[in-house]
Every structure is written in structure tokens, then in C-alpha cells.
């Protein structure tokens, strides 16, 4: 992102202040380059990924801030008033937030790939079909899932509703604290509005919760289609994989959208998907990115994979992710 666009408006006509700002920026750039030049991951994050995380995170902070404080108090063409304080403090760099935003990035990319498939008819996907079911829990779960999908597509600012309760609670109170510090005074209205926001939050209405519930109640005749992304739709497909593998919903999204198809192959193998159907799912999500080397690995190893070994490996992935998100500073390379 162009740093000029973030130059505080109060510095625009002040020669010394602008010079000071960019002198500090030179030091900050050194840190940025060091982090980007020596990545721990297999590939350096793309500009698209970095922009997506930043944009979504800023939108979430803006939405929370708008609920906490009247627009007149925080209106700023440069974004949320609390942004700079939160970002410089490191509170917005915590792995739980970045992981959530990366999962949303993966989710968007995977949805596009499903939508581009030739045989996709949204009105014939399982959530739409279940909406007409005479069994009330099934119809309600389908309605909640479709409603959450519609809400999320309207704006990134609705994403805060999808945050896990503990993460939303922490972020809301950090925004409140930042606003209080910036104003130099305690604001009871901000505190009251924050409590209202948190009281209104219903995790059961989140996309992943609705998909999990629908996966649980899905009619027997639809169950074979749950692991066909074009038929199930992405949320229900992921919910089914999560149920079968024991991995977290967001973890699965990120694994599928990663640079290799092999983690997806392992998950499908453990879920009992046959070889041809598994390859169809892999081709849907990987397309031209699927390398001959990975095809050879899949051909030789998919049906021969030992299920106990696969189960043990999936369990290791889940444990490593949980430890990293809970105690990121205490862990070195986890061989993940």
C-alpha cells in the first residue's frame, strides 16, 4: 500500500514534520524488508494476500469503531481513528487475527473457483434445497447459512460478526481503550456501546456455525453430495470436512488454498472420498496450478495411504495450529 496515502492530514503543509515522518519511515521500511526478505513459509506472501488482509482488518476495525463511537467523533477520510495506535502497538498483528483474515482471503478465492465451474447452479446447491425442507431445524439452518453468506458479501465491515467471541471481545475493548487514550478522557457512552455490540453478537448466526449445524441435520439423501463443492457450496463442504477430519473450519480453508494440493488430498482420503472424486475436487481448486509432480504423488499414494498414519498426521496439524495461535512467541519452527 502506498504510504503517501496514509500521511496524516496535519502534516501535509509542515516541512519539518513531513521530513521527520519519512525519516521514521526509513527505519520502519528496514524492518518491513527484513521480514519479507526472510520468510518462514514456502513462498513469500503475495501483494494480493497482503492487501486483502490489510483491507479486511481495517474494515473490521472501522465497523467496530463505528458501533462504539458516533460517526462525528471518529469520522476521518484516512480511516478509523484507532487504527494507527492499534497497529503500532502490535495488537493487530496477533496470529489469531491474521489467521482469521487469511482464512477469509482463502474463502474468497475458493468461492470464485467454485462459481467458475461449469456445473454450478446456486439454486440447486444443498443450502438452497434444504431451505424448502419440511423439517424446521434443517430449514432454519439453511436460512441462517444463506443469510450469513448474503451479509458477508455486502461488505467486509460485516466480518467482525464472524470473529470467534473471545477474539471479538478482545478487539472491541482494545478499540475502546484506543479511543479513550486518543480523547484523553473516559467515555461512558463508548463503553456502553461496546457492551451492546458484544451482547448482540450471536455466534450461532455466524457462517461457520450455520454450516456446521446444517451439516449435522442434512437429510440422508443429500449426504453423498456434501463433499462435492459444486453441489454443497463452500461453507457446507468445509463444514463436512471439518466434521470428518477434526480440523478447524478456517484451518481447512487455508490448507486448501495453500501452494500444494497434497494436504487437501490427505483430508479427502481420510473423509473416505474415492480417488476419482478426490482428483475432481483437487482439479476444481488447483486447476492449472496442479503440477505433474503432485499428480504423480497423488496417483502413487492416495489409495495406498495408511489411514491410521493419515489420522495421526491430521491430529498433529491441529495441535500445532492450536499451540501457535495460543502461544506464538513461545514456538520456533514446528516442522509443520
C-alpha positions as CSV (number, residue, x, y, z in Angstrom):
1,X,0.0,0.0,0.0
2,X,1.3,3.5,-0.9
3,X,2.5,5.1,2.4
4,X,1.7,8.6,0.9
5,X,-2.0,7.7,1.1
6,X,-1.6,7.3,4.9
7,X,0.2,10.6,5.5
8,X,-1.6,12.4,8.4
9,X,-3.5,15.3,7.1
10,X,-2.0,17.5,9.8
11,X,1.5,17.1,8.3
12,X,0.7,18.0,4.7
13,X,1.9,21.6,4.9
14,X,4.6,21.2,7.6
15,X,8.1,20.8,6.1
16,X,9.9,19.6,9.3
17,X,7.0,17.3,10.3
18,X,6.9,15.7,6.9
19,X,10.7,15.2,6.9
20,X,10.5,13.7,10.4
21,X,7.7,11.4,9.3
22,X,9.7,10.0,6.4
23,X,12.9,9.7,8.4
24,X,11.0,7.4,10.8
25,X,9.5,5.7,7.7
26,X,13.0,4.8,6.5
27,X,13.6,2.9,9.8
28,X,10.3,1.2,9.6
29,X,11.0,0.1,6.0
30,X,14.1,-1.6,7.2
31,X,12.0,-3.8,9.5
32,X,9.4,-4.5,6.7
33,X,12.1,-5.6,4.3
34,X,13.8,-7.8,6.8
35,X,10.5,-9.6,7.5
36,X,9.6,-10.0,3.8
37,X,13.1,-11.0,2.7
38,X,13.4,-13.9,5.0
39,X,10.0,-15.6,5.1
40,X,9.5,-18.7,7.2
41,X,6.8,-20.0,4.8
42,X,7.4,-21.8,1.5
43,X,6.5,-18.7,-0.5
44,X,6.7,-15.0,0.2
45,X,3.1,-13.7,0.7
46,X,1.7,-12.1,-2.5
47,X,0.7,-8.5,-2.8
48,X,-2.9,-9.7,-3.3
49,X,-2.8,-11.5,0.0
50,X,-1.2,-8.7,2.0
51,X,-3.6,-6.2,0.5
52,X,-6.5,-8.4,1.4
53,X,-5.5,-8.9,5.0
54,X,-4.9,-5.2,5.5
55,X,-8.1,-4.2,3.8
56,X,-10.3,-6.6,5.7
57,X,-8.7,-5.9,9.0
58,X,-9.1,-2.1,8.5
59,X,-12.7,-2.6,7.6
60,X,-13.3,-4.7,10.7
61,X,-11.8,-2.0,13.0
62,X,-13.7,0.7,11.2
63,X,-17.0,-1.2,11.7
64,X,-16.4,-1.9,15.4
65,X,-15.3,1.8,15.9
66,X,-18.5,3.0,14.1
67,X,-20.6,0.9,16.5
68,X,-18.7,2.2,19.6
69,X,-18.4,5.9,18.8
70,X,-20.7,8.3,16.9
71,X,-19.6,9.0,13.4
72,X,-18.9,12.6,14.3
73,X,-16.3,11.6,16.8
74,X,-14.3,9.3,14.6
75,X,-15.0,10.5,11.0
76,X,-11.7,10.6,9.2
77,X,-11.0,10.2,5.5
78,X,-7.9,8.3,6.4
79,X,-9.7,5.5,8.2
80,X,-10.6,4.5,11.7
81,X,-9.2,6.8,14.4
82,X,-7.9,3.9,16.5
83,X,-6.1,2.3,13.6
84,X,-2.6,3.8,14.0
85,X,-2.5,3.2,17.7
86,X,-3.7,-0.4,17.4
87,X,-1.4,-1.3,14.5
88,X,1.8,0.3,16.1
89,X,1.1,-1.4,19.4
90,X,1.2,-4.8,17.6
91,X,-2.4,-5.6,18.7
92,X,-3.4,-6.1,15.1
93,X,-0.5,-8.4,14.3
94,X,-1.5,-11.2,16.6
95,X,-1.7,-14.6,14.8
96,X,-5.4,-15.2,15.7
97,X,-6.4,-12.1,13.8
98,X,-4.1,-12.6,10.9
99,X,-5.1,-16.3,10.6
100,X,-8.8,-15.2,10.6
101,X,-8.1,-12.7,7.8
102,X,-6.1,-15.2,5.8
103,X,-8.9,-17.6,6.0
104,X,-11.3,-15.0,4.7
105,X,-8.9,-14.4,1.8
106,X,-8.7,-18.1,1.1
107,X,-12.5,-18.4,1.4
108,X,-13.0,-15.7,-1.3
109,X,-10.6,-17.3,-3.7
110,X,-12.1,-20.7,-3.3
111,X,-15.6,-19.4,-3.8
112,X,-14.6,-17.8,-7.1
113,X,-13.2,-21.2,-8.3
114,X,-16.5,-22.9,-7.4
115,X,-18.6,-20.2,-9.1
116,X,-16.5,-20.6,-12.3
117,X,-17.2,-24.3,-12.6
118,X,-19.4,-25.2,-15.5
119,X,-21.9,-27.3,-13.5
120,X,-22.7,-24.8,-10.6
121,X,-26.3,-23.8,-10.2
122,X,-26.7,-21.9,-7.0
123,X,-30.4,-22.6,-6.6
124,X,-29.7,-26.3,-6.8
125,X,-26.9,-26.3,-4.2
126,X,-27.7,-28.1,-0.9
127,X,-28.4,-24.9,1.3
128,X,-31.0,-23.7,-1.2
129,X,-32.6,-27.2,-1.5
130,X,-32.7,-27.5,2.3
131,X,-34.4,-24.1,2.6
132,X,-37.6,-25.8,1.4
133,X,-37.3,-28.8,3.7
134,X,-40.4,-29.5,5.9
135,X,-38.1,-30.3,8.9
136,X,-37.9,-27.0,10.7
137,X,-34.3,-27.4,12.1
138,X,-33.0,-28.1,8.6
139,X,-34.8,-25.2,7.0
140,X,-33.7,-22.8,9.8
141,X,-30.0,-23.9,9.5
142,X,-30.2,-23.4,5.7
143,X,-31.8,-20.0,6.1
144,X,-29.1,-18.9,8.7
145,X,-26.3,-20.1,6.4
146,X,-27.7,-18.3,3.3
147,X,-28.4,-15.1,5.3
148,X,-24.8,-15.0,6.7
149,X,-23.4,-15.5,3.2
150,X,-25.5,-12.6,1.9
151,X,-24.4,-10.4,4.7
152,X,-20.7,-11.1,4.2
153,X,-20.9,-10.4,0.5
154,X,-22.3,-7.0,1.1
155,X,-19.2,-5.6,2.8
156,X,-16.0,-6.5,4.6
157,X,-17.3,-4.4,7.5
158,X,-19.7,-7.3,8.5
159,X,-16.7,-9.6,9.0
160,X,-16.5,-8.7,12.7
161,X,-19.7,-10.7,13.2
162,X,-17.7,-13.8,12.1
163,X,-14.9,-13.4,14.6
164,X,-14.8,-16.0,17.4
165,X,-16.4,-14.5,20.6
166,X,-13.1,-14.3,22.6
167,X,-11.3,-12.6,19.7
168,X,-14.1,-10.1,19.1
169,X,-14.3,-9.3,22.8
170,X,-10.6,-8.6,22.9
171,X,-10.6,-6.4,19.8
172,X,-13.7,-4.4,20.8
173,X,-12.2,-3.4,24.2
174,X,-8.9,-2.6,22.5
175,X,-10.7,-0.2,20.2
176,X,-12.5,1.3,23.2
177,X,-9.1,1.7,25.0
178,X,-7.5,3.4,22.0
179,X,-10.4,5.8,21.6
180,X,-10.2,6.7,25.3
181,X,-6.5,7.4,25.1
182,X,-6.9,9.5,22.0
183,X,-9.6,11.6,23.5
184,X,-7.8,11.8,26.8
185,X,-10.9,11.0,28.8
186,X,-13.1,8.1,29.8
187,X,-16.2,7.9,27.7
188,X,-19.1,6.0,29.3
189,X,-21.1,6.1,26.0
190,X,-18.3,4.2,24.2
191,X,-18.2,1.6,27.0
192,X,-22.0,1.2,26.9
193,X,-22.0,0.9,23.1
194,X,-19.2,-1.7,23.3
195,X,-21.3,-3.8,25.7
196,X,-24.3,-3.6,23.5
197,X,-22.3,-4.7,20.5
198,X,-21.0,-7.7,22.4
199,X,-24.4,-8.6,23.8
200,X,-25.9,-8.6,20.3
201,X,-23.3,-10.9,19.0
202,X,-24.7,-14.4,18.3
203,X,-22.1,-17.0,17.3
204,X,-24.8,-19.3,16.2
205,X,-25.6,-17.0,13.3
206,X,-22.1,-17.0,12.0
207,X,-21.4,-18.6,8.7
208,X,-19.3,-21.4,10.1
209,X,-21.8,-22.2,12.9
210,X,-24.7,-22.2,10.5
211,X,-22.8,-24.5,8.1
212,X,-21.8,-26.8,10.9
213,X,-25.5,-27.1,12.1
214,X,-26.7,-27.7,8.5
215,X,-24.1,-30.4,8.1
216,X,-25.4,-32.1,11.2
217,X,-29.0,-32.1,10.2
218,X,-28.7,-32.6,6.4
219,X,-31.1,-35.1,5.1
220,X,-29.7,-38.6,4.3
221,X,-30.3,-38.3,0.6
222,X,-28.1,-35.2,0.4
223,X,-25.2,-36.6,2.4
224,X,-23.2,-38.1,-0.6
225,X,-23.1,-34.6,-2.2
226,X,-21.6,-32.8,0.8
227,X,-18.1,-33.5,-0.3
228,X,-18.8,-32.2,-3.8
229,X,-18.1,-28.4,-3.6
230,X,-20.2,-27.5,-6.6
231,X,-23.2,-29.3,-5.1
232,X,-22.7,-28.4,-1.4
233,X,-21.4,-24.9,-1.7
234,X,-18.1,-23.9,0.0
235,X,-19.3,-23.5,3.7
236,X,-21.1,-26.8,3.8
237,X,-18.2,-28.6,2.0
238,X,-15.8,-27.2,4.6
239,X,-18.1,-28.0,7.5
240,X,-18.3,-31.6,6.3
241,X,-14.5,-31.9,6.0
242,X,-14.1,-30.3,9.5
243,X,-16.5,-32.8,10.9
244,X,-14.8,-35.8,9.3
245,X,-11.2,-34.7,9.9
246,X,-11.4,-32.9,13.3
247,X,-9.6,-29.8,11.8
248,X,-10.8,-26.3,12.3
249,X,-13.0,-24.7,9.6
250,X,-10.6,-21.8,9.0
251,X,-7.6,-24.2,9.1
252,X,-9.1,-26.2,6.3
253,X,-9.8,-23.2,4.1
254,X,-6.1,-22.1,4.4
255,X,-4.8,-25.6,3.7
256,X,-6.9,-25.9,0.6
257,X,-5.8,-22.5,-0.7
258,X,-2.2,-23.2,0.0
259,X,0.5,-23.9,-2.5
260,X,0.1,-27.6,-2.6
261,X,-2.8,-29.9,-3.3
262,X,-1.4,-32.7,-1.1
263,X,-2.9,-31.5,2.3
264,X,-6.3,-31.4,0.5
265,X,-5.7,-34.9,-0.8
266,X,-5.0,-36.2,2.7
267,X,-8.2,-34.7,4.1
268,X,-10.3,-36.1,1.3
269,X,-8.6,-39.5,1.8
270,X,-9.5,-39.5,5.5
271,X,-13.0,-38.4,4.7
272,X,-13.5,-41.5,2.5
273,X,-13.6,-39.8,-0.9
274,X,-12.7,-42.2,-3.7
275,X,-9.7,-41.5,-5.9
276,X,-11.6,-40.1,-9.0
277,X,-13.8,-37.8,-6.9
278,X,-10.9,-36.6,-4.9
279,X,-9.0,-35.7,-8.1
280,X,-12.0,-33.8,-9.4
281,X,-12.1,-31.7,-6.2
282,X,-8.4,-31.1,-6.4
283,X,-8.6,-30.0,-10.1
284,X,-11.5,-27.7,-9.2
285,X,-9.5,-25.8,-6.6
286,X,-6.0,-26.1,-8.1
287,X,-6.6,-26.1,-11.9
288,X,-3.5,-25.1,-13.8
289,X,-1.5,-24.8,-10.6
290,X,-1.5,-28.6,-10.2
291,X,2.0,-29.8,-11.1
292,X,2.9,-33.1,-12.7
293,X,5.0,-33.9,-9.6
294,X,2.0,-33.6,-7.3
295,X,-0.2,-35.6,-9.7
296,X,2.4,-38.4,-9.6
297,X,2.5,-38.2,-5.7
298,X,-1.3,-38.4,-5.7
299,X,-1.5,-41.3,-8.2
300,X,1.0,-43.4,-6.3
301,X,0.0,-42.6,-2.8
302,X,-3.7,-41.7,-2.5
303,X,-5.2,-45.2,-2.3
304,X,-2.1,-46.7,-0.6
305,X,-2.2,-44.2,2.2
306,X,-2.4,-45.8,5.7
307,X,-5.5,-44.4,7.4
308,X,-4.0,-44.6,10.9
309,X,-1.0,-42.6,9.7
310,X,-3.2,-40.1,8.0
311,X,-5.3,-39.7,11.1
312,X,-2.2,-39.2,13.2
313,X,-0.8,-36.5,10.8
314,X,-4.1,-34.6,10.8
315,X,-4.1,-34.6,14.6
316,X,-0.5,-33.2,14.6
317,X,-1.6,-30.4,12.2
318,X,-4.5,-29.5,14.6
319,X,-2.3,-29.5,17.7
320,X,0.5,-27.4,16.1
321,X,-2.0,-24.8,14.9
322,X,-3.7,-24.5,18.3
323,X,-0.3,-24.1,20.0
324,X,0.8,-21.5,17.5
325,X,-2.3,-19.4,17.8
326,X,-2.3,-19.6,21.6
327,X,1.4,-19.1,22.2
328,X,3.0,-17.8,19.0
329,X,6.0,-16.2,20.8
330,X,6.9,-19.5,22.5
331,X,7.3,-21.6,19.4
332,X,10.0,-21.9,16.9
333,X,9.8,-23.9,13.7
334,X,7.2,-26.6,14.4
335,X,8.1,-28.7,11.4
336,X,4.5,-28.1,10.2
